[in-house]
Structures are given as C-alpha cells and as structure tokens.
Amino acid sequence: MMDWTDRHCRLLHRLITRRTRLYTEMVTTGALLHGDVPRHLDFHDIEHPVALQLGGSEPADLAACARLAERWGYDEINLNCGCPSDRVQEGRFGACLMAEPPLVADCVAAMRAAVPAHVPVTVKTRIGIDELDRYEQLLHFIETVAAGGCTVFVIHARKAWLSGLSPKENREIPPLRYEVAAQLKRDCPQLSISLNGGVQTLAQARQHLEWADGVMIGRAAYENPWLLAGADAALWGDAPMPRSRHDVLDALEPYVERHLARGGRLAHITRHLLGLFQGLPGARGWRRHLSENAHRDNADWGVVERALASIHEPVRVPAA
C-alpha cells in the first residue's frame, strides 16, 4: 500500500472504526535513516492502534528503525516480506526475502532486541515465491523466522512471481490458497496467523476468523472506506461509531482546516475520500468534483461541500 495508507488515509479510517488496527504504507530503512523522519513517522494520536511497516534487509538498520518506531509510539513493527515490486527487489527486501529465512530471522532478532517486549515485531509474507512454493518451504520459513522471535505472521495467501508479473498482476493472477494459511495455523497453533488477500467484505472476514487470528483488508477498504463502518459491531460487538458518511466528513473537517492552515493542499486528503460514497447515487459526481477541483490553488473545504450536493445518503451503518 505504498503511497496509499499515509497519515491522512489512516485518520479517515479511524473516524470510521475505532477497533481495527491500522498499518502504515511500507517505509524503507533508508528513508528513515537518511531522510525526513517526522515526515514518515508522525501520526495523529487517534490512529492507535497503528503499526509501522518496514522494508529492509540489514539487521542493524532495521534495529535502528525499530527503535525510532518505538520512540514515536507505534503499537507494532511489521517487516514486509511480501511485496514483489521490482523497486523493492532492487533493495533486497520484500517478497524476495522468502528465499533467505535465516536472514529474516536475524532481522527479526535484531528488531526484537531493540525494542521493549510489549512492542510486537511481526512479519507479513506470501505463501511462496517463484519455484519456492511448496508448503514445506513455507513452513520452514515460518519456523525459522519464529525462532528469531516473531510470533505474529500476516499471510498473503498467494504466491508471488518475482519476474514476469507486475505488482498488480501479482495481486490477481496467482490463485488465492486460503487452505495453505489455514494449514499453517493448524501446524503452528502457538503462532498468531492472520490472513490477507482477496477479502472483500466483513462477512468474509468473519468466516476466516473461525480459524485465523486476524484478517487484513487492504485495497477493498481503501477503495470503499465505508466497508469498515460495520467492523466494530460485527467483530467486537461495539456500537458503530459513525451513523453516516456525512458524520465522518463532519468529524474530518477540523482536521482538513488545520492541514490547510499549515500550508497543506486539499488534494492530499481528498484523494482518500474518492470511494467514500461508493455504491450510492451521485457517487460518480462526488468523485469527479473532487478530482477536478481539490488540486487547485486555494481549494478549501467548500470543494467537499459542493461535491456533496449530488449525494443522498441513507442514515445507516451497512450490515456485515
């Protein structure tokens, strides 16, 4: 979710659900050790619980970044071993690390030693890469990394091809194999195994939670943020937080005004709002108005209000 789940996106999602765990976009160790740390790590207090996802393969660098994450107050530090993009592979991190289980274990051990025990160090991975896609190889990877101190794994239930497929194709062409992740949970009951990949609804999430310890929803929640509105009730039995999408925008307005007052642009935030009214009459007009006007100089909250003119929303939270 690089360039997607930035702090503005996460704050929007937190205004819709209070209980789900939010993840940052993947941040490379180089960006933190040689770049603008506050730009990458600052977040709003209401985002908790929030996890920092790191990309890297040098244990010492990852340990230094883990210390930064703990200092900034993140609730979890996640090492990405699942992204198959060429850019990520050139940096020797992401999915290509599945071919080097001992190195990943060393990375986890270094991060684990760098932060207090109450800050979990977790790993997100695929079920295989290229020809390394037998279940025994996945189990070896998980057991090796677990020996380094990781007890929580997020399993994207597709293999990845490191050449020949684009990142988008790697999310669509390799078949989903949920049964592999479920077998991993049966074979490693002492580990926390969460499922990722292809989950589109809360009903599907609840079905997977019959065996999984968690479910990660990525692009479906980004493209339709209101999907999360039923999560607190469906998964935790809480009362839903917003009654309508309009309530979300009312809560977001002060944040937008502060962003604009500090010199930010409206489009930095509204790009994450395009799917908020997905499925409602007028949603296309909402998207068009924001896309055509939010990037303009001096664009303010009035752009959002004018975009709302075509929306007629029932005041209800969607069923799971």
HUWO-V567577 format. One record per backbone hydrogen bond with DSSP energy under -1.0 kcal/mol. CO is the residue of the C=O (numbers start at 1). NH is the residue of the N-H. If there is no record, write none. Layout:
[[CO | NH] [CO | NH]]
//
This chain:
[[1 | 4] [1 | 5] [4 | 6] [6 | 10] [7 | 11] [8 | 12] [9 | 13] [10 | 14] [11 | 15] [13 | 16] [13 | 17] [22 | 51] [27 | 55] [28 | 32] [29 | 33] [30 | 34] [35 | 37] [36 | 40] [37 | 41] [38 | 42] [44 | 47] [45 | 48] [49 | 22] [50 | 75] [51 | 24] [52 | 78] [53 | 27] [54 | 80] [55 | 29] [58 | 62] [59 | 63] [60 | 64] [61 | 65] [62 | 66] [63 | 67] [64 | 68] [65 | 69] [66 | 70] [67 | 71] [68 | 72] [69 | 74] [76 | 52] [77 | 122] [78 | 54] [79 | 124] [80 | 94] [83 | 95] [85 | 89] [86 | 90] [88 | 93] [89 | 92] [94 | 97] [95 | 98] [96 | 99] [97 | 100] [100 | 104] [101 | 105] [102 | 106] [103 | 107] [104 | 108] [105 | 109] [106 | 110] [107 | 111] [108 | 112] [109 | 113] [116 | 119] [120 | 77] [122 | 79] [123 | 154] [124 | 81] [125 | 156] [128 | 160] [129 | 132] [131 | 133] [132 | 129] [134 | 138] [135 | 139] [136 | 140] [137 | 141] [138 | 142] [139 | 143] [140 | 144] [141 | 145] [142 | 146] [143 | 147] [145 | 148] [145 | 150] [146 | 149] [151 | 192] [152 | 123] [153 | 194] [154 | 125] [155 | 196] [156 | 158] [157 | 177] [158 | 127] [160 | 130] [166 | 170] [168 | 171] [169 | 172] [169 | 173] [177 | 180] [178 | 182] [179 | 183] [180 | 184] [181 | 185] [182 | 186] [183 | 187] [184 | 188] [188 | 191] [192 | 153] [193 | 213] [194 | 155] [195 | 216] [196 | 157] [201 | 205] [202 | 206] [203 | 207] [204 | 208] [205 | 209] [207 | 210] [208 | 211] [208 | 212] [214 | 195] [218 | 222] [219 | 223] [220 | 224] [224 | 227] [225 | 228] [226 | 229] [228 | 231] [230 | 234] [231 | 235] [232 | 236] [232 | 238] [244 | 248] [245 | 249] [246 | 250] [247 | 251] [248 | 252] [249 | 253] [252 | 256] [253 | 257] [254 | 258] [255 | 259] [256 | 260] [257 | 261] [258 | 262] [259 | 264] [260 | 263] [265 | 268] [266 | 269] [266 | 270] [267 | 271] [269 | 272] [270 | 273] [273 | 276] [275 | 278] [277 | 280] [280 | 283] [282 | 286] [283 | 287] [284 | 288] [285 | 289] [286 | 290] [287 | 291] [288 | 292] [289 | 293] [290 | 294] [293 | 296] [296 | 299] [300 | 303] [301 | 305] [302 | 306] [303 | 307] [304 | 308] [306 | 309] [308 | 311] [314 | 316]]
//
